[in-house]
Amino acid sequence: MLKIKQLAKEFGGLRAVDDVSFAVGKGTITGLIGPNGAGKTTIFNMIAGMLPPTSGEIFFDGERMDGKPDYYAFRCGLVRTFQIPRPFGEMTVLENLMMAPKHQIGELFWNTWFRMGAVRAQERLLRDQAREILEFLNLDHLAAEAAKNLSGGQHKLLELGRVLMSDPKMILLDEPGAGINPTLLGEIIERIAALNERGITFLIIEHNMDLVMNLCRPILVMANGRLLMEGDAATVRNDPRVLEAFLGGVPA
């Protein structure tokens, strides 16, 4: 579903991503791991259209994506979350979800005057969809709560709910387990697995190795801006190059 070829990104004299190529198969949960500064988030930003590559190519669902604006990826069903969630804090949880879908009739000013019935009908459908997603994420009891009052883990679930409202084909998840208590982390893992069973493809950046090893197949490992290796959990866990990248050396 996603293919990147010889992708590179330079910032001044620093080559943050250096000739990286990999593919993400449709229906998989692929992990992208590596120490801080490995280039993982830079790759996410290029895939999502937030940063232009210095060189290389990005294809999603058979279509060339590099050089396109970030909203184009969103329209094609390629969406991302952020390590630090960015909700509309003063709006309710339900309203945050209802803001997300593309092609809303009410976004055009004159429709609020001349197509009021259609606008209201669509809003009812979106409200029902949002409530279903909140129930799926175990956030339905917080539908009327201001988003700013949620805990860190609940913000992660809300971020996932907002991308689900866009009917995505593939989700780029940026550290869904960061700073989350074990109970909510377990819920997030369960929801990702359930969504994958429904046909959504995932590419996940994560430092929580329990999450990666239990959920992701395959796992991509980056270090110093380059792709170090790709494999299943057992292969990655026992590879000396991975130990070197993460620990600075292979234990005796």
Phi and psi in degrees as a GROMACS rama.xvg file:
@    title "Ramachandran Plot"
@    xaxis  label "Phi"
@    yaxis  label "Psi"
@TYPE xy
-120.465  134  LEU-2
-138.591  127.474  LYS-3
-119.057  139.332  ILE-4
-125.803  119.171  LYS-5
48.369  47.953  GLN-6
-77.4939  135.447  LEU-7
-142.112  148.947  ALA-8
-143.521  126.253  LYS-9
-114.261  139.795  GLU-10
-120.174  100.409  PHE-11
64.5485  -122.422  GLY-12
-92.9781  -0.504597  GLY-13
-93.1646  127.349  LEU-14
-98.5617  94.7805  ARG-15
-73.4494  -33.9263  ALA-16
-128.202  129.473  VAL-17
-128.961  95.4451  ASP-18
58.0805  55.1704  ASP-19
-98.0792  132.154  VAL-20
-133.874  132.97  SER-21
-164.937  168.837  PHE-22
-130.487  147.312  ALA-23
-115.368  116.293  VAL-24
-72.8885  147.371  GLY-25
-60.4352  133.365  LYS-26
84.2959  5.92149  GLY-27
-96.8654  165.107  THR-28
-115.821  101.213  ILE-29
-101.003  131.87  THR-30
-97.1589  143.904  GLY-31
-125.715  108.743  LEU-32
-123.043  167.202  ILE-33
158.988  160.248  GLY-34
-66.1803  166.454  PRO-35
-57.0891  137.909  ASN-36
85.3057  6.31223  GLY-37
-73.7842  -19.6968  ALA-38
108.27  8.55836  GLY-39
-64.4176  -51.4307  LYS-40
-66.4341  -34.7167  THR-41
-60.8036  -40.9872  THR-42
-63.1095  -44.9264  ILE-43
-56.0179  -46.6221  PHE-44
-63.3359  -34.9528  ASN-45
-72.2113  -41.7793  MET-46
-61.4678  -41.0276  ILE-47
-79.8616  -2.88274  ALA-48
85.249  10.631  GLY-49
-85.5538  -19.3634  MET-50
-133.591  134.917  LEU-51
-79.7552  136.515  PRO-52
-67.2785  149.506  PRO-53
-69.6799  -38.0901  THR-54
-158.745  167.23  SER-55
104.514  177.841  GLY-56
-134.156  147.709  GLU-57
-128.498  126.87  ILE-58
-122.773  134.917  PHE-59
-128.906  123.444  PHE-60
53.6471  36.3566  ASP-61
85.861  -1.31532  GLY-62
-110.994  137.5  GLU-63
-68.5706  128.362  ARG-64
-114.217  -26.8094  MET-65
-64.8477  140.753  ASP-66
90.4884  -8.48199  GLY-67
-91.6849  152.419  LYS-68
-68.8507  161.587  PRO-69
-63.4699  -31.2254  ASP-70
-68.0114  -21.0885  TYR-71
-68.9475  -42.0871  TYR-72
-60.09  -42.7567  ALA-73
-59.0353  -45.0316  PHE-74
-64.8904  -27.92  ARG-75
-83.7276  -4.50552  CYS-76
96.532  12.6395  GLY-77
-105.661  108.628  LEU-78
-126.497  161.924  VAL-79
-136.891  157.471  ARG-80
-109.164  174.013  THR-81
-120.562  151.267  PHE-82
-56.8398  -41.3602  GLN-83
-105.883  108.76  ILE-84
-58.2811  149.89  PRO-85
-127.01  65.3694  ARG-86
-76.2178  166.042  PRO-87
-82.8634  99.7036  PHE-88
-60.5207  -35.2815  GLY-89
-82.6747  -13.5805  GLU-90
-87.6668  157.479  MET-91
-72.7216  166.082  THR-92
-59.4004  -44.1155  VAL-93
-61.9563  -43.9731  LEU-94
-64.4135  -35.4023  GLU-95
-60.4087  -40.3868  ASN-96
-69.8955  -39.4613  LEU-97
-68.9733  -19.0582  MET-98
-74.1094  -20.439  MET-99
-77.8871  -38.4101  ALA-100
-60.6154  145.402  PRO-101
-83.569  162.892  LYS-102
60.3386  43.5158  HIS-103
-81.2274  132.266  GLN-104
-59.8248  -38.7699  ILE-105
-70.7204  -6.20166  GLY-106
-71.2169  -21.1498  GLU-107
-90.9469  122.754  LEU-108
-52.9289  -45.8624  PHE-109
-70.3572  -20.7802  TRP-110
-66.5931  -28.9864  ASN-111
-69.1598  -14.5438  THR-112
-102.529  -43.1418  TRP-113
-104.312  -12.753  PHE-114
-131.832  43.6112  ARG-115
-59.4937  -38.0744  MET-116
-63.3342  -42.3959  GLY-117
-66.7273  -39.2727  ALA-118
-61.7174  -46.3905  VAL-119
-66.305  -37.9941  ARG-120
-64.0417  -42.9194  ALA-121
-65.6872  -39.3909  GLN-122
-61.5871  -37.2849  GLU-123
-64.093  -42.0529  ARG-124
-64.2184  -42.5936  LEU-125
-66.145  -37.0848  LEU-126
-64.2554  -42.4236  ARG-127
-64.0516  -42.2531  ASP-128
-63.1098  -42.8728  GLN-129
-63.1299  -40.8242  ALA-130
-65.883  -36.6361  ARG-131
-63.3963  -41.5883  GLU-132
-68.2383  -41.1527  ILE-133
-62.2735  -37.9343  LEU-134
-65.4465  -41.9105  GLU-135
-60.5567  -36.301  PHE-136
-90.8009  4.60759  LEU-137
60.1124  35.6223  ASN-138
-115.407  6.43066  LEU-139
-62.7043  -28.666  ASP-140
-72.5491  -9.55048  HIS-141
-109.862  14.6991  LEU-142
-56.7204  -36.985  ALA-143
-94.636  2.99921  ALA-144
-81.9326  142.347  GLU-145
-63.6455  135.439  ALA-146
-59.3616  -30.5859  ALA-147
-64.8575  -17.4667  LYS-148
-90.7973  -1.63381  ASN-149
-77.5075  156.543  LEU-150
-76.2306  171.442  SER-151
-59.052  -43.6762  GLY-152
-66.6509  -38.953  GLY-153
-65.9783  -34.9757  GLN-154
-61.908  -38.0391  HIS-155
-63.8876  -42.0699  LYS-156
-66.1504  -39.7422  LEU-157
-61.8294  -41.9514  LEU-158
-60.3226  -41.9762  GLU-159
-64.3324  -40.085  LEU-160
-62.1174  -39.0851  GLY-161
-64.5966  -40.5038  ARG-162
-71.4038  -29.8937  VAL-163
-65.9573  -29.052  LEU-164
-66.0391  -17.4421  MET-165
-90.372  5.11305  SER-166
55.4909  61.1752  ASP-167
-77.2427  152.518  PRO-168
-89.601  -35.9728  LYS-169
-143.477  138.833  MET-170
-118.86  129.656  ILE-171
-95.1942  112.273  LEU-172
-102.934  120.864  LEU-173
-101.16  100.742  ASP-174
51.3877  63.0415  GLU-175
-64.7459  -20.9313  PRO-176
-96.5893  1.27889  GLY-177
-67.3259  123.57  ALA-178
70.0308  21.1187  GLY-179
-103.534  138.533  ILE-180
-69.5434  156.011  ASN-181
-55.7845  -35.9445  PRO-182
-64.9897  -50.3508  THR-183
-68.5255  -32.3584  LEU-184
-61.6767  -41.4951  LEU-185
-61.4726  -39.4004  GLY-186
-64.685  -42.0424  GLU-187
-63.1856  -42.8988  ILE-188
-60.9041  -44.0318  ILE-189
-61.8938  -41.608  GLU-190
-68.2661  -40.3506  ARG-191
-61.1544  -45.5173  ILE-192
-62.5903  -40.9623  ALA-193
-65.882  -40.8843  ALA-194
-66.9114  -36.1891  LEU-195
-63.944  -37.9532  ASN-196
-64.7518  -25.568  GLU-197
-81.8631  -4.00584  ARG-198
110.851  3.38961  GLY-199
-86.1629  132.533  ILE-200
-90.262  144.386  THR-201
-128.201  142.219  PHE-202
-123.652  121.754  LEU-203
-122.26  124.961  ILE-204
-89.62  129.982  ILE-205
-159.268  141.949  GLU-206
-100.24  -14.8793  HIS-207
-77.2862  104.902  ASN-208
-69.1591  -27.7853  MET-209
-62.8971  -44.1413  ASP-210
-61.8064  -47.4494  LEU-211
-63.9715  -49.5435  VAL-212
-66.926  -30.6038  MET-213
-88.6957  -20.3041  ASN-214
-113.913  -33.0177  LEU-215
-97.0458  131.717  CYS-216
-146.555  108.071  ARG-217
-90.8872  -174.756  PRO-218
-122.902  130.434  ILE-219
-103.229  135.869  LEU-220
-117.765  126.848  VAL-221
-114.262  152.104  MET-222
-156.508  134.118  ALA-223
54.0971  38.473  ASN-224
81.4065  0.434539  GLY-225
-121.1  156.354  ARG-226
-79.8164  118.524  LEU-227
-83.5025  -45.0862  LEU-228
-168.021  169.811  MET-229
-140.31  136.513  GLU-230
-177.423  -176.054  GLY-231
-82.5329  178.017  ASP-232
-59.69  -44.9819  ALA-233
-64.0562  -41.257  ALA-234
-64.7486  -45.5093  THR-235
-64.6605  -44.248  VAL-236
-61.0553  -31.52  ARG-237
-104.596  5.52664  ASN-238
-81.4433  126  ASP-239
-59.6817  -30.2632  PRO-240
-67.3836  -34.4141  ARG-241
-69.9911  -43.2923  VAL-242
-60.0528  -39.8095  LEU-243
-63.4482  -44.3801  GLU-244
-66.6989  -39.5646  ALA-245
-89.1997  -34.2742  PHE-246
-111.552  -9.74135  LEU-247
81.7114  9.56952  GLY-248
167.318  162.363  GLY-249
-92.7052  124.472  VAL-250
-59.8889  147.051  PRO-251
